[in-house]
Amino acid sequence: MNVLRSCVLLLLLYLPLGEAMAQQAPGVGFRVITLVDPVSKGAMDAVVFYPSVQATTSPTPIGPFEIDAGAGAVPMPGRHPLVLISHGSGGNRWGHHDLAEQLARNGYIVAAIEHPGDNYHDQSGVGTDRVLLGRAPQLSALIDALLRDRQWSALIDPRKIGVAGFSAGGYSALLLAGGRPNFALLASYCHRHPSDAMFCHHAAPMISSLDRWGATADARVKAIFIMAPLSMIFDAHGLAPVTLPVLIYLASSDHILFPSENGFHIRPYLSHLVALKTIPRADHYLFMAPCSPALLATAREICTDPPGVDRVAWHVRIDADAVAFFNQVLGWGEPAEARPASL
């Protein structure tokens, strides 16, 4: 049976079937991959979700996460758009699995990275240039690795690449889109918010070159979808190079990245802003995938939302908006109907 399944997989991967049909896939598959981190030269992990011809019958437990996808399932043939997902500081590659699954069901290859030095088990690089600048080359390296790989390159349309990012991942997406941060802006932010321990009780990063590990901009990226982006260190000059479509989602009661200093701050500087949507009463971690009981038991802070905020319902809307946005700007199939961001 395993031999037969392998033959079917190889046949589907290498048949010259052209661009895949933009339709709901019967299921979603995933595979964990490892590549070289361009910053540390060590190993860097990612997970790739993809549309599958095999229906997903039951969730796959991955630690405290319940993934609605099958490990190693047979992929749907043809070429698909690619979306990268960049997690927030201290996050991991599974933290936005529901978004990845929904995009994959709609025909996308989705690659979610785990940023070295800034993830749940290793935060040794937080606040240093190897994270503040290295995140973008890490995402570019992920694109490189997928397009060099014989199996993945047969499934990806390199003309249709987008990025979704949350928090520091939103910052990373802005770097890939051409944004140039101005770290001197942090001083004025801290003058306004001296009690912000996360950003203002540490020495300012010493940045000698924004391109120390390679260019932070990647012209292959055609659109970015950013949620609660870390963006107080961008100004009009730094965002002038960002000329691709951008959609921003904010949480109105975000106590970590204040909307007025981040998402609303950059709104006038984005020449191709498609929309900025705000979720009433929501806090920062709403944008992470709804928690399983196991995750709730160990990470109550990131799993608990303010009264009256339904994370599950909002993720249906956020995920639908992401699909509609990427469909439209990447020219993939018929745009899914996205509901308005209000309750």
C-alpha positions as CSV (number, residue, x, y, z in Angstrom):
1,M,0.0,0.0,0.0
2,N,2.8,2.4,0.8
3,V,4.5,1.6,-2.5
4,L,1.3,2.3,-4.4
5,R,0.8,5.6,-2.5
6,S,4.3,6.7,-3.3
7,C,3.8,6.0,-7.0
8,V,0.6,8.0,-7.0
9,L,2.4,10.9,-5.2
10,L,5.3,11.0,-7.7
11,L,2.9,10.8,-10.7
12,L,0.9,13.8,-9.4
13,L,4.0,15.8,-8.7
14,Y,5.6,15.4,-12.1
15,L,2.7,15.3,-14.5
16,P,2.8,18.5,-16.6
17,L,-0.7,19.6,-15.7
18,G,-0.2,23.4,-15.8
19,E,-1.8,25.7,-13.3
20,A,-4.0,23.9,-10.7
21,M,-7.7,24.5,-10.6
22,A,-8.6,27.2,-8.0
23,Q,-11.2,25.2,-6.2
24,Q,-11.8,23.8,-2.7
25,A,-9.5,20.9,-2.1
26,P,-10.9,17.7,-0.6
27,G,-8.3,17.9,2.2
28,V,-5.1,19.5,3.4
29,G,-1.7,17.9,3.9
30,F,1.4,19.0,5.7
31,R,5.1,18.2,5.9
32,V,7.8,19.5,8.2
33,I,10.9,20.6,6.4
34,T,14.4,21.8,7.6
35,L,16.6,24.3,5.8
36,V,19.7,26.4,6.5
37,D,19.3,29.7,8.4
38,P,21.1,32.4,6.5
39,V,21.8,34.2,9.7
40,S,23.3,31.5,12.0
41,K,24.0,28.9,9.3
42,G,22.3,26.4,11.5
43,A,19.1,24.5,11.0
44,M,15.8,26.3,10.5
45,D,12.4,24.5,10.6
46,A,9.2,25.2,8.8
47,V,6.0,23.4,8.0
48,V,4.4,23.3,4.6
49,F,0.6,23.0,4.2
50,Y,-0.8,22.2,0.8
51,P,-4.1,21.2,-0.9
52,S,-4.6,17.5,-1.0
53,V,-6.7,15.1,-3.0
54,Q,-7.2,13.1,0.2
55,A,-10.0,14.2,2.5
56,T,-8.9,15.1,6.0
57,T,-10.9,12.8,8.3
58,S,-9.6,13.8,11.8
59,P,-7.3,16.3,13.4
60,T,-3.6,15.5,13.8
61,P,-2.2,16.2,17.2
62,I,1.1,18.1,17.2
63,G,2.0,18.9,20.8
64,P,-0.8,21.0,22.2
65,F,-2.1,21.8,18.7
66,E,-4.8,20.0,16.8
67,I,-4.0,20.3,13.1
68,D,-6.8,19.9,10.6
69,A,-4.5,18.3,8.0
70,G,-2.9,15.0,7.3
71,A,0.8,14.4,7.5
72,G,2.2,13.5,4.1
73,A,-1.1,13.4,2.4
74,V,-1.0,13.3,-1.5
75,P,-1.0,16.9,-2.9
76,M,-3.3,18.2,-5.5
77,P,-1.5,18.5,-8.8
78,G,-0.7,21.6,-10.7
79,R,0.9,24.9,-9.8
80,H,-0.4,26.8,-6.8
81,P,0.3,30.3,-5.3
82,L,2.6,30.3,-2.3
83,V,1.9,32.2,1.0
84,L,4.5,32.4,3.8
85,I,3.5,32.8,7.4
86,S,5.7,34.7,9.9
87,H,4.9,34.2,13.5
88,G,5.1,36.8,16.3
89,S,8.0,37.1,18.8
90,G,8.3,33.9,20.9
91,G,5.8,32.1,18.6
92,N,6.2,28.9,16.5
93,R,5.4,27.5,13.1
94,W,2.0,26.0,14.2
95,G,0.6,29.2,15.8
96,H,-1.5,30.2,12.7
97,H,-2.3,26.7,11.5
98,D,-6.0,27.5,10.9
99,L,-5.1,30.3,8.5
100,A,-2.7,27.9,6.7
101,E,-5.3,25.2,6.5
102,Q,-7.9,27.6,5.1
103,L,-5.5,28.9,2.5
104,A,-4.5,25.4,1.6
105,R,-8.1,24.3,1.2
106,N,-8.5,27.1,-1.3
107,G,-5.5,25.9,-3.4
108,Y,-2.5,27.6,-1.8
109,I,0.9,26.2,-0.8
110,V,1.5,27.7,2.7
111,A,4.9,27.6,4.4
112,A,5.1,28.6,8.1
113,I,8.5,29.3,9.3
114,E,10.0,29.0,12.9
115,H,12.3,32.0,13.3
116,P,15.6,30.9,15.0
117,G,16.4,33.0,18.0
118,D,12.9,34.3,18.3
119,N,10.6,31.4,19.0
120,Y,8.9,29.7,22.0
121,H,11.9,27.6,23.0
122,D,14.7,30.0,21.9
123,Q,14.5,33.8,22.4
124,S,18.2,34.4,22.5
125,G,18.1,36.8,19.6
126,V,15.1,39.0,20.7
127,G,16.0,42.7,20.4
128,T,19.2,42.0,18.4
129,D,19.9,42.7,14.8
130,R,20.0,39.0,14.0
131,V,16.3,39.0,14.6
132,L,15.3,42.5,13.7
133,L,17.1,42.2,10.4
134,G,17.5,38.4,10.0
135,R,13.8,37.5,10.0
136,A,13.4,38.8,6.4
137,P,16.4,36.9,4.9
138,Q,15.1,33.8,6.7
139,L,11.8,34.1,4.9
140,S,13.6,34.7,1.6
141,A,15.6,31.6,2.3
142,L,12.4,29.6,2.7
143,I,11.2,30.7,-0.7
144,D,14.6,29.8,-2.1
145,A,14.5,26.3,-0.5
146,L,11.0,25.6,-1.8
147,L,11.7,26.7,-5.4
148,R,15.0,24.7,-5.5
149,D,13.3,21.5,-4.2
150,R,12.2,19.3,-7.1
151,Q,8.9,18.3,-5.5
152,W,7.8,21.7,-4.1
153,S,8.9,23.6,-7.2
154,A,6.6,21.4,-9.3
155,L,3.6,22.6,-7.2
156,I,4.4,26.3,-6.8
157,D,3.7,29.2,-9.2
158,P,6.7,31.5,-8.5
159,R,4.8,34.5,-10.0
160,K,2.2,34.4,-7.2
161,I,3.8,34.7,-3.7
162,G,2.4,36.5,-0.7
163,V,3.2,36.8,3.0
164,A,1.0,36.8,6.1
165,G,2.5,38.0,9.3
166,F,1.4,38.5,12.9
167,S,3.0,41.1,15.3
168,A,6.8,40.8,14.7
169,G,5.8,38.7,11.7
170,G,3.9,41.7,10.4
171,Y,7.1,43.7,10.7
172,S,9.0,41.0,8.9
173,A,6.4,41.1,6.0
174,L,6.9,44.9,5.7
175,L,10.7,44.3,5.4
176,L,10.1,41.8,2.6
177,A,7.8,44.3,0.9
178,G,10.6,46.9,0.8
179,G,10.1,48.7,4.1
180,R,13.2,50.2,5.8
181,P,12.9,50.6,9.6
182,N,14.2,53.6,11.4
183,F,15.3,52.4,14.9
184,A,15.8,56.0,16.1
185,L,12.0,56.2,16.2
186,L,12.0,53.9,19.2
187,A,13.4,56.8,21.3
188,S,10.4,59.0,20.6
189,Y,8.0,56.1,21.2
190,C,9.5,55.4,24.6
191,H,9.3,59.1,25.5
192,R,5.5,58.8,25.0
193,H,5.3,55.3,26.6
194,P,8.1,55.1,29.2
195,S,6.4,52.3,31.1
196,D,6.4,49.9,28.1
197,A,8.9,47.4,29.5
198,M,8.9,45.2,26.3
199,F,10.4,47.9,24.1
200,C,11.7,50.6,26.4
201,H,13.6,49.0,29.2
202,H,16.5,47.6,27.1
203,A,19.3,49.2,25.2
204,A,18.5,50.3,21.7
205,P,19.8,47.8,19.0
206,M,23.1,48.9,17.4
207,I,22.4,48.5,13.7
208,S,25.3,49.1,11.4
209,S,23.7,47.9,8.2
210,L,20.1,46.9,7.3
211,D,21.4,44.4,4.8
212,R,23.9,42.6,7.0
213,W,22.5,39.1,6.1
214,G,21.3,40.1,2.6
215,A,18.6,42.3,1.3
216,T,15.6,42.5,3.5
217,A,13.3,43.3,0.5
218,D,12.3,40.4,-1.8
219,A,10.8,41.4,-5.2
220,R,9.2,37.9,-5.5
221,V,6.6,38.9,-2.8
222,K,3.5,40.4,-4.4
223,A,1.2,41.1,-1.4
224,I,1.2,41.1,2.4
225,F,-1.6,40.4,4.9
226,I,-0.5,41.7,8.3
227,M,-2.1,41.3,11.7
228,A,-1.3,43.6,14.7
229,P,2.0,44.5,13.0
230,L,5.0,45.8,15.0
231,S,5.5,49.0,13.0
232,M,6.2,52.0,15.2
233,I,9.8,52.0,13.8
234,F,8.6,52.9,10.2
235,D,8.1,56.4,8.9
236,A,7.0,57.8,5.5
237,H,10.5,57.6,4.1
238,G,10.9,54.0,5.2
239,L,7.6,52.8,3.8
240,A,7.8,54.7,0.5
241,P,9.3,51.6,-1.2
242,V,6.3,49.5,-0.3
243,T,4.3,49.6,-3.5
244,L,2.5,46.3,-3.3
245,P,-1.0,45.6,-1.9
246,V,-1.3,45.5,1.9
247,L,-4.2,44.5,4.1
248,I,-4.0,45.3,7.9
249,Y,-6.0,43.7,10.7
250,L,-5.8,45.3,14.2
251,A,-7.2,44.5,17.6
252,S,-8.7,47.7,19.1
253,S,-7.6,46.9,22.7
254,D,-4.2,45.6,21.9
255,H,-2.1,46.1,25.1
256,I,1.2,45.0,23.5
257,L,1.3,46.8,20.2
258,F,-0.9,49.9,20.6
259,P,-2.9,50.4,17.4
260,S,-2.4,54.1,17.4
261,E,1.4,53.7,17.5
262,N,1.6,50.8,15.0
263,G,-1.2,49.9,12.5
264,F,-2.8,53.3,12.5
265,H,0.6,55.0,12.5
266,I,1.6,53.5,9.2
267,R,-1.7,53.7,7.5
268,P,-1.0,57.1,5.7
269,Y,2.4,55.9,4.6
270,L,1.2,52.8,2.6
271,S,0.4,53.9,-1.0
272,H,-1.4,50.6,-1.8
273,L,-3.3,49.9,1.4
274,V,-6.3,47.8,0.4
275,A,-8.0,47.9,3.8
276,L,-7.4,48.4,7.5
277,K,-9.9,46.5,9.6
278,T,-10.2,46.7,13.4
279,I,-11.7,44.1,15.7
280,P,-13.6,45.8,18.5
281,R,-12.6,44.9,22.1
282,A,-10.0,42.4,20.9
283,D,-6.5,42.1,22.4
284,H,-3.2,41.1,20.8
285,Y,-3.3,37.4,20.9
286,L,-6.7,37.1,19.2
287,F,-4.9,36.6,15.9
288,M,-3.3,33.3,17.0
289,A,-5.3,30.2,16.2
290,P,-8.1,29.2,18.5
291,C,-6.6,27.1,21.3
292,S,-7.1,23.4,21.9
293,P,-8.0,22.4,25.5
294,A,-4.3,21.3,25.9
295,L,-2.9,24.6,24.8
296,L,-5.4,26.5,27.0
297,A,-4.2,24.6,30.0
298,T,-0.6,25.6,29.5
299,A,-0.9,29.1,27.8
300,R,-4.0,30.7,29.3
301,E,-2.7,34.3,28.5
302,I,-2.5,33.8,24.8
303,C,-5.7,31.7,24.7
304,T,-8.1,34.0,26.7
305,D,-9.9,36.8,25.0
306,P,-11.8,39.8,26.5
307,P,-15.5,39.2,27.3
308,G,-17.7,39.4,24.2
309,V,-14.9,38.5,21.8
310,D,-15.4,35.2,20.0
311,R,-12.0,34.1,18.6
312,V,-13.4,31.2,16.7
313,A,-16.0,33.4,14.9
314,W,-13.4,36.1,14.2
315,H,-11.0,33.6,12.7
316,V,-13.7,32.5,10.2
317,R,-13.8,36.1,9.0
318,I,-10.1,36.8,9.2
319,D,-9.3,33.6,7.2
320,A,-12.0,34.4,4.6
321,D,-10.5,37.9,4.2
322,A,-7.0,36.5,3.7
323,V,-8.3,34.1,1.0
324,A,-10.2,36.8,-0.7
325,F,-7.3,39.3,-0.5
326,F,-4.7,36.9,-1.9
327,N,-7.1,35.6,-4.6
328,Q,-7.7,39.1,-5.8
329,V,-4.1,40.5,-5.7
330,L,-2.4,37.3,-6.8
331,G,-5.0,36.6,-9.5
332,W,-6.0,33.2,-8.2
333,G,-9.4,31.9,-9.1
334,E,-12.6,33.6,-8.1
335,P,-12.3,35.8,-4.9
336,A,-14.0,34.2,-1.9
337,E,-16.7,36.3,-0.4
338,A,-15.1,38.0,2.6
339,R,-17.5,39.2,5.3
340,P,-17.1,42.7,6.8
341,A,-14.9,42.9,9.9
342,S,-17.6,43.8,12.4
343,L,-20.0,41.9,14.6
